[in-house]
Amino acid sequence: MADRGNHMIVDDVFFDSEDTEYRQLLGQFDFRLIGLFAPLDVVRNRELARGDREVGLAQGQFERVHKGRTYDLEVDTSQAPPDAIARNICEAFGL
């Protein structure tokens, strides 16, 4: 898809240096890594509301998922609705 000029958004959780594979695969493209953050209580409530995840998974990942990671953009998802966040991300990168 990317090699045909499409903008792509990949939603994934990285631990340790797992983002290295993405950087290698997508290195020829304008690859951006965006960190999505929210306070732990918000993350817990979202997890419960979804109903399709093991309860406690988000809390277990909370400290680990962003550790040592450098992002091109960081976004607090508790501060705006998803459509506004998407617009802000696009604007930040001139899309």
C-alpha positions in Angstrom: 0.0 0.0 0.0 2.7 2.5 1.0 4.7 1.8 -2.2 1.6 2.9 -4.2 1.6 6.3 -2.5 -1.0 5.7 0.2 -0.7 7.1 3.6 -0.9 4.3 6.2 -1.7 4.2 9.9 -0.6 1.1 11.8 -1.9 0.7 15.3 0.5 -1.5 17.3 2.0 -1.8 20.8 5.8 -2.0 20.8 8.0 -3.4 23.6 11.7 -2.9 23.8 13.1 -2.4 20.3 10.2 -4.0 18.4 9.7 -0.8 16.4 13.0 -1.5 14.7 11.3 -3.9 12.3 8.8 -1.3 11.2 11.6 1.2 10.7 13.5 -1.3 8.5 10.4 -2.3 6.5 9.1 1.3 6.1 12.4 3.1 6.1 12.1 4.1 2.4 8.9 6.0 3.3 8.2 9.0 5.5 7.8 6.8 8.6 6.5 8.6 11.7 6.1 7.1 15.2 3.3 8.7 17.2 2.9 8.0 20.9 -0.6 7.9 22.2 -0.9 8.6 25.9 -3.7 8.9 28.4 -3.8 8.8 32.3 -4.0 5.3 33.7 -7.5 5.7 35.0 -8.7 6.7 31.5 -6.9 3.7 30.0 -8.5 1.4 32.6 -12.0 2.7 31.9 -11.5 2.4 28.1 -10.3 -1.2 28.5 -13.4 -2.1 30.6 -15.8 -0.3 28.2 -14.3 -2.2 25.2 -15.1 -5.6 26.7 -12.9 -7.4 24.2 -9.6 -7.3 26.1 -8.3 -9.1 29.1 -8.9 -6.8 32.1 -5.6 -5.6 33.5 -3.7 -5.9 30.2 -3.6 -2.1 29.7 -2.3 -1.5 33.3 0.4 -4.1 32.8 1.5 -2.4 29.6 1.2 1.1 30.9 4.7 1.8 32.1 6.5 -0.5 29.7 5.0 0.4 26.3 6.6 3.9 26.1 9.8 3.2 28.0 12.9 4.3 26.0 10.8 5.2 23.0 11.3 8.5 21.0 8.3 9.7 19.2 7.9 12.1 16.3 4.7 13.3 18.0 3.1 12.6 21.4 -0.6 13.0 21.9 -2.7 12.8 25.1 -5.9 11.1 23.8 -7.8 12.1 26.9 -7.8 15.8 25.8 -9.9 15.6 22.6 -12.2 13.2 20.7 -10.7 10.8 18.2 -11.7 12.9 15.1 -10.0 16.0 16.5 -6.9 14.0 17.4 -6.7 12.6 13.8 -7.0 16.1 12.4 -4.2 17.3 14.7 -1.9 14.5 13.7 -2.5 15.1 10.0 -1.9 18.9 10.5 1.3 18.2 12.4 2.7 16.3 9.5 1.2 18.3 6.7 -1.2 15.6 5.5 
